[in-house]
Structure formats: structure tokens, C-alpha cells
Amino acid sequence: MSDEALEKFRAGLATIEGEYQPALEAATNENALREARAKFTGPQGALTELMKGMKDVPGKHRRELGQASNALKNAVQALFDARLEAIEKEALRAELEGPMLDLTLPGRRPMPGRLHPVTRAEYDLLDIFGSMGFETARGPEIDTFGRCFSQLGFPPDHPATDEHDTFYVSGGGEGDEAHVLRTHTSTMQIREMSRREPPLAVVSPGKVFRRDDDATHSPMFHQLEGFLVDEGITMAHLQGMLTVFLERFFGTAIDVRFRASYFPFVEPGAELDVRRAAQGDEPAGPWMEILGCGMIHPTVLRNVGYDPEKVSGFAFGMGVDRIAMVRHAIPNIKALYDNDVRFLSAF
């Protein structure tokens, strides 16, 4: 058995010695040359596999065959180095002696990057509100149950506090200290008012999370909350400010309509609808709900240490995704998150 292994090893060396030189010399480019070398000395190469059988060779012949194997491996590497140098020199010669580069040809202009429609809408919102004197504040996407619900005046049995509507974070405490993925950026009302005294005017953009999933809703979407607190603030201030904002954002003549609505943290509360105003023979467009708003509830003011007899304020909140959809007539919110370059490049 040992003699058979010895003869098999010697025959393998002879075969490799006769094949490696023609294979490497036939390679005409670097990739082909590297592939040819790998057939012999690579991890699964012929010489590598042959040397795994050294253990079966009689001990008195192992030194002789080991030296022969290493010599053959070095010969393969030497020929590889020589051929690689020759190929690189030939490639350089062909480039230098080839046709001249025409520097007058127009270059390939790179495609410019674009901001996502939602990002563009958010930037425009912040620019408009910033010009009106609102500061921008950003907060955490995981917040306490108290700041998300209780301190905003939500009753304990409100449907929004149910696990069917809200994402709860495990291990985050109990009661008001339980942690949730914030369902609205209204949590920033509590955070900002708890640490500051009036007057203040703040807008807060960011991601929010709800168990919604249809053509106009997504489990994650973007929202912008705004609020203003000072002495003598009334609903008239809110209506005037939002009307100016919408005219500037949509950049066209629009009609604005406020409808009474209920939100736990405002009183009175309203929803704001917009439509394209009638122009000449063109009739007005359909009404479309765009945001919710109202006067900050006295309970919320007391929860942050304000005296509702001395100060008042208004608040409003809108889905940035939705306002971008209205601006660009996008029918399905999922189109905003498909990452389809054809869709995104249209804006």
C-alpha cells in the first residue's frame, strides 16, 4: 500500500510538471492567468490536493518528495510572476500605442441626487414655520406612556392606548413609565413646556408609529407637531397662522375650511380642510382633510405647570407623508417607501 502511494505521488508530480507551463503561458490576461495558477497551487489546486496524500508515503521518501513538491510550487509561482509582468507590460504598450483619447468628447454627466418627497416637504414646512418665528425641536422616538397619553389628557380607556393601536416596548416599566413607540410628536408639547416658560413657539418633526396599514396609512410615518403658548392667544391666531402657512406651502389660491372635531389634548378642536379655489371657468377642487388643530386644553397646561388663567395656546399636527401626497397627487402612501428610482426621480 505504501509503495502504491509512493508511485501515485510521483506520477502526480510528473503530471503537474508537464501541465503547468503550457497552461500559464496560454493565459492572455490577468484573470485567466490567476485562474490557471489556482488550478495547480490554489486551495483546491492539483498540487495542494496531491500534498494531502503525503501522509501515506513511506517515511524514508517524504523528505525527497516534500522538497520536490516545494520546488514545483516555487516554479509555478516564478512562471506566474514572469507572465504577469509580461501581460502588464503588453497592456501598457497597447494603451500607449493605441488611439489617442479625444478630450473634446463630452463627458458622462453624473445623475444628480434628489431629496425624497417627504424630506422635501419637511424642509419646506420647517422653512415656512421658521419664518413665522417657530423654533424646531426634535425628541426621542421611544417615549413614556405618560408623555404620549396621560399628560396630554387621554382618558385611561381611550382606544389609542390599546395594544391594537400602539406599539409597546417590553421591559420599559409600568403605568405612566411604560415605554411606547410614540404615536404622535405631541409628546414634544410635554417635553418642551415642562422645561420652559411661556412665551414659546415650537414645531417638532419626526417619525411616529401606529398599527395602521392601508393605502393612506403606514405603521411608520412622519408627523409635524406645532404649538404656541403666550398670553392672550385665541383660535383666531391659529386660524390666521394656518391659512397663511397653507397658502405659502401649496403656492396657489386655496380655500380653507375649519370643522369642529375632538382631540383629547385640545378644546375646542378642529380639523382643517383645503381645496383648490375656483379660478375663472374652472370649478373649485374637492375638499381634503389636511391636519388637526385646536386650543391647548387647560388640563395639559396644568400638567406642565402653566396657569391656564394666565396663558393660553394652540397646537396643530399634520402627517408630513400625507401633505406630500396631497401636494404631488400621490394616491398610495406605499409608493413613498418602495425605493423605486423611477418614482422618486419624478419629483
C-alpha positions as CSV (number, residue, x, y, z in Angstrom):
1,M,0.0,0.0,0.0
2,S,2.9,2.4,0.8
3,D,4.6,1.6,-2.5
4,E,1.4,2.3,-4.3
5,A,1.0,5.7,-2.6
6,L,4.6,6.5,-3.4
7,E,4.2,5.8,-7.2
8,K,0.9,7.7,-7.2
9,F,2.6,10.8,-5.7
10,R,5.5,10.7,-8.1
11,A,3.1,10.3,-11.1
12,G,1.1,13.3,-9.8
13,L,4.2,15.4,-9.6
14,A,5.2,14.4,-13.2
15,T,1.7,15.3,-14.5
16,I,1.6,18.7,-12.9
17,E,5.2,19.4,-14.0
18,G,4.1,18.7,-17.6
19,E,0.9,20.7,-17.5
20,Y,1.5,24.0,-15.5
21,Q,3.8,25.7,-18.0
22,P,1.5,25.4,-21.1
23,A,-1.5,26.4,-19.0
24,L,0.1,29.6,-17.6
25,E,1.7,30.6,-21.0
26,A,-1.7,30.3,-22.7
27,A,-3.3,32.9,-20.4
28,T,-3.6,36.2,-22.2
29,N,-4.9,38.4,-19.4
30,E,-4.5,38.7,-15.6
31,N,-7.8,37.0,-14.7
32,A,-7.1,34.0,-16.9
33,L,-3.5,33.8,-15.5
34,R,-4.7,33.8,-11.9
35,E,-7.3,31.1,-12.7
36,A,-4.5,28.9,-14.3
37,R,-2.3,29.2,-11.3
38,A,-5.2,28.3,-9.0
39,K,-5.7,25.0,-10.8
40,F,-2.3,23.9,-9.6
41,T,-1.4,25.8,-6.3
42,G,-4.7,27.2,-5.2
43,P,-6.7,25.9,-2.1
44,Q,-8.2,23.2,-4.3
45,G,-5.4,23.0,-6.8
46,A,-3.9,19.8,-8.1
47,L,-0.6,20.2,-6.2
48,T,-2.4,21.2,-3.0
49,E,-4.6,18.1,-3.2
50,L,-1.6,15.9,-4.0
51,M,0.4,17.0,-1.0
52,K,-2.5,16.0,1.3
53,G,-1.5,12.4,0.4
54,M,2.0,12.8,1.8
55,K,0.9,11.0,5.0
56,D,0.5,7.8,3.0
57,V,4.1,7.9,1.5
58,P,6.8,5.8,3.3
59,G,8.7,7.9,5.8
60,K,12.1,7.5,4.1
61,H,10.7,9.2,0.9
62,R,8.8,12.1,2.5
63,R,11.8,14.5,2.6
64,E,12.6,13.8,-1.0
65,L,9.1,14.3,-2.2
66,G,8.4,17.2,0.0
67,Q,11.4,19.0,-1.4
68,A,10.3,18.2,-5.0
69,S,6.8,19.5,-4.2
70,N,8.0,22.8,-2.8
71,A,10.4,23.2,-5.8
72,L,7.5,22.6,-8.2
73,K,5.3,25.1,-6.3
74,N,8.1,27.7,-6.5
75,A,8.4,27.0,-10.2
76,V,4.7,27.6,-10.8
77,Q,4.9,30.9,-8.8
78,A,8.0,32.1,-10.7
79,L,6.4,31.5,-14.0
80,F,3.2,33.2,-12.8
81,D,5.2,36.3,-11.8
82,A,7.0,36.4,-15.1
83,R,3.8,36.0,-17.1
84,L,2.0,38.7,-15.0
85,E,4.8,41.2,-15.6
86,A,4.7,40.4,-19.4
87,I,0.9,40.8,-19.5
88,E,1.0,44.2,-17.7
89,K,3.7,45.5,-20.0
90,E,1.7,44.4,-23.0
91,A,-1.4,46.1,-21.7
92,L,0.6,49.3,-21.1
93,R,2.2,49.2,-24.6
94,A,-1.2,48.7,-26.2
95,E,-2.6,51.7,-24.3
96,L,0.3,53.9,-25.2
97,E,0.3,52.9,-28.9
98,G,-3.5,52.8,-29.2
99,P,-5.8,55.6,-30.5
100,M,-5.4,58.9,-28.7
101,L,-8.1,59.9,-26.1
102,D,-10.3,62.6,-27.7
103,L,-10.5,65.2,-24.9
104,T,-13.1,67.2,-26.9
105,L,-15.8,64.5,-26.4
106,P,-18.5,65.4,-23.9
107,G,-18.1,63.7,-20.5
108,R,-20.6,61.5,-18.8
109,R,-22.6,63.8,-16.6
110,P,-23.4,62.1,-13.2
111,M,-27.1,61.9,-12.3
112,P,-27.8,64.5,-9.6
113,G,-29.2,63.2,-6.3
114,R,-32.7,64.2,-5.2
115,L,-34.3,64.7,-1.9
116,H,-37.2,62.3,-1.1
117,P,-40.6,63.9,-1.5
118,V,-41.2,63.5,2.3
119,T,-37.9,65.1,3.1
120,R,-38.5,68.0,0.8
121,A,-42.0,68.5,2.3
122,E,-40.5,68.5,5.8
123,Y,-37.8,71.0,4.9
124,D,-40.4,73.3,3.3
125,L,-42.6,73.1,6.4
126,L,-39.7,74.0,8.7
127,D,-38.7,76.9,6.5
128,I,-42.2,78.3,6.5
129,F,-42.8,77.9,10.2
130,G,-39.2,79.1,10.9
131,S,-40.0,82.3,9.1
132,M,-43.0,82.7,11.4
133,G,-40.9,82.6,14.5
134,F,-41.3,78.9,15.4
135,E,-38.2,77.0,16.8
136,T,-37.5,73.4,15.7
137,A,-37.2,70.7,18.5
138,R,-36.7,67.0,17.9
139,G,-37.3,64.3,20.5
140,P,-36.9,60.6,21.0
141,E,-39.0,58.1,19.1
142,I,-39.4,55.9,22.2
143,D,-41.2,57.8,25.0
144,T,-43.2,57.2,28.1
145,F,-46.9,56.3,28.2
146,G,-47.3,59.4,30.4
147,R,-45.9,61.9,27.9
148,C,-47.6,60.1,25.0
149,F,-51.1,59.9,26.6
150,S,-51.7,60.7,30.3
151,Q,-50.2,64.2,30.4
152,L,-51.9,65.1,27.2
153,G,-55.3,64.4,28.7
154,F,-56.1,61.0,27.2
155,P,-58.5,59.0,29.5
156,P,-57.2,55.6,30.6
157,D,-59.7,53.7,28.4
158,H,-59.0,55.7,25.2
159,P,-58.8,53.4,22.2
160,A,-55.4,54.9,21.2
161,T,-53.8,53.5,24.4
162,D,-54.8,49.9,23.5
163,E,-52.1,47.5,22.2
164,H,-54.1,47.1,19.0
165,D,-53.3,50.7,18.2
166,T,-49.9,51.3,20.0
167,F,-46.6,49.6,19.9
168,Y,-45.4,48.9,23.5
169,V,-41.7,48.3,24.3
170,S,-41.2,45.4,26.6
171,G,-39.3,45.9,29.8
172,G,-40.0,49.6,29.9
173,G,-41.8,50.0,33.2
174,E,-45.5,50.1,34.1
175,G,-48.2,52.7,34.1
176,D,-47.1,56.2,33.0
177,E,-43.5,54.9,33.0
178,A,-44.2,52.2,30.4
179,H,-42.4,52.8,27.1
180,V,-44.1,53.0,23.7
181,L,-43.1,53.9,20.2
182,R,-44.6,57.4,20.2
183,T,-47.9,57.6,18.3
184,H,-47.5,61.3,17.7
185,T,-45.0,64.1,18.0
186,S,-47.4,65.7,20.5
187,T,-45.1,64.2,23.2
188,M,-42.9,67.2,22.4
189,Q,-45.6,69.5,23.9
190,I,-45.0,68.0,27.3
191,R,-41.2,67.8,26.9
192,E,-40.7,71.4,25.8
193,M,-43.4,73.1,28.0
194,S,-42.1,71.1,31.1
195,R,-38.7,72.7,30.8
196,R,-39.5,76.2,29.6
197,E,-41.7,79.2,30.5
198,P,-44.0,81.0,28.0
199,P,-43.8,82.6,25.5
200,L,-42.7,79.7,23.2
201,A,-43.5,78.7,19.7
202,V,-42.2,75.2,18.6
203,V,-42.5,72.8,15.7
204,S,-41.3,69.2,16.1
205,P,-40.9,66.9,13.1
206,G,-40.2,63.2,13.3
207,K,-41.2,59.6,12.9
208,V,-44.3,58.2,14.7
209,F,-45.7,54.7,14.9
210,R,-49.2,53.3,14.8
211,R,-50.8,50.0,13.9
212,D,-52.2,51.3,10.6
213,D,-51.7,49.7,7.2
214,D,-53.8,50.8,4.1
215,A,-53.5,53.0,1.1
216,T,-53.3,56.2,3.1
217,H,-51.7,54.9,6.3
218,S,-48.4,53.2,7.3
219,P,-47.2,51.6,10.6
220,M,-44.4,54.2,10.5
221,F,-44.9,57.7,9.1
222,H,-43.7,61.3,9.6
223,Q,-45.5,63.9,11.5
224,L,-45.0,67.5,12.4
225,E,-46.4,69.0,15.6
226,G,-46.6,72.7,16.3
227,F,-47.7,74.7,19.3
228,L,-47.6,78.2,20.6
229,V,-48.2,79.4,24.2
230,D,-48.4,83.0,25.4
231,E,-50.8,85.4,27.0
232,G,-54.0,86.2,25.1
233,I,-53.7,83.5,22.4
234,T,-57.0,82.7,20.7
235,M,-58.5,80.5,18.0
236,A,-58.3,83.5,15.6
237,H,-54.4,83.4,15.9
238,L,-54.4,79.7,15.0
239,Q,-56.8,80.2,12.0
240,G,-54.8,83.1,10.6
241,M,-51.5,81.4,11.0
242,L,-52.5,78.1,9.4
243,T,-54.2,79.9,6.5
244,V,-51.1,81.8,5.7
245,F,-49.0,78.6,6.1
246,L,-51.1,76.6,3.6
247,E,-51.2,79.3,1.0
248,R,-47.4,79.5,1.2
249,F,-46.9,75.8,1.2
250,F,-49.2,74.9,-1.8
251,G,-48.2,78.1,-3.6
252,T,-51.6,78.6,-5.2
253,A,-55.0,80.0,-4.4
254,I,-56.8,77.7,-2.0
255,D,-59.9,77.7,0.1
256,V,-59.6,76.7,3.8
257,R,-62.3,75.2,6.0
258,F,-62.2,74.5,9.7
259,R,-64.5,71.8,11.0
260,A,-65.2,71.1,14.7
261,S,-63.5,67.9,15.9
262,Y,-62.5,66.1,19.1
263,F,-58.9,65.6,20.3
264,P,-58.2,64.9,24.0
265,F,-55.5,67.5,24.3
266,V,-57.3,70.5,22.7
267,E,-60.5,72.4,23.4
268,P,-62.0,73.5,21.2
269,G,-60.6,71.2,18.5
270,A,-60.9,71.3,14.7
271,E,-59.9,69.6,11.5
272,L,-58.7,71.7,8.7
273,D,-59.7,71.0,5.1
274,V,-58.3,72.6,1.9
275,R,-59.3,72.7,-1.7
276,R,-58.1,74.4,-4.9
277,A,-60.0,77.6,-5.2
278,A,-62.2,78.3,-8.2
279,Q,-60.5,80.2,-10.9
280,G,-62.4,81.6,-13.9
281,D,-64.4,78.9,-15.6
282,E,-62.5,76.2,-13.6
283,P,-64.6,75.0,-10.6
284,A,-63.1,74.5,-7.1
285,G,-61.5,71.2,-6.3
286,P,-62.8,68.7,-3.7
287,W,-62.2,69.3,0.0
288,M,-59.4,67.3,1.6
289,E,-58.6,67.0,5.3
290,I,-55.0,68.1,5.9
291,L,-54.4,68.4,9.6
292,G,-55.9,68.6,13.1
293,C,-55.6,71.6,15.5
294,G,-57.2,73.4,18.4
295,M,-56.6,75.4,21.6
296,I,-54.4,73.5,24.1
297,H,-56.6,72.0,26.8
298,P,-56.3,73.7,30.2
299,T,-55.5,70.2,31.7
300,V,-52.5,69.9,29.5
301,L,-51.3,73.4,30.6
302,R,-51.7,72.5,34.3
303,N,-49.9,69.2,33.7
304,V,-46.8,71.1,32.7
305,G,-47.0,73.7,35.5
306,Y,-48.7,76.5,33.5
307,D,-51.6,78.6,34.8
308,P,-54.4,78.4,32.2
309,E,-55.9,81.6,33.7
310,K,-52.8,83.5,32.7
311,V,-51.7,81.9,29.4
312,S,-53.3,80.0,26.5
313,G,-52.0,78.4,23.4
314,F,-52.8,76.5,20.3
315,A,-51.5,73.3,18.8
316,F,-51.6,71.6,15.4
317,G,-50.4,68.4,13.9
318,M,-50.1,67.0,10.4
319,G,-48.7,64.0,8.6
320,V,-45.8,65.0,6.5
321,D,-46.3,62.0,4.3
322,R,-49.9,62.9,3.8
323,I,-49.2,66.6,3.0
324,A,-46.5,65.4,0.5
325,M,-49.1,63.1,-1.1
326,V,-51.6,65.9,-1.4
327,R,-49.0,68.3,-2.9
328,H,-47.9,65.7,-5.6
329,A,-51.3,63.8,-6.0
330,I,-49.8,60.5,-4.9
331,P,-52.6,58.0,-4.4
332,N,-50.9,55.4,-2.2
333,I,-48.6,56.0,0.7
334,K,-46.6,52.8,0.0
335,A,-45.2,54.4,-3.2
336,L,-43.2,56.7,-0.8
337,Y,-41.3,53.7,0.6
338,D,-40.9,51.3,-2.4
339,N,-37.5,53.0,-3.2
340,D,-38.4,52.9,-6.9
341,V,-35.9,55.3,-8.6
342,R,-38.4,55.8,-11.5
343,F,-41.0,57.1,-9.0
344,L,-38.6,59.2,-6.9
345,S,-36.9,60.9,-9.8
346,A,-40.3,62.3,-10.9
347,F,-40.2,64.9,-8.1
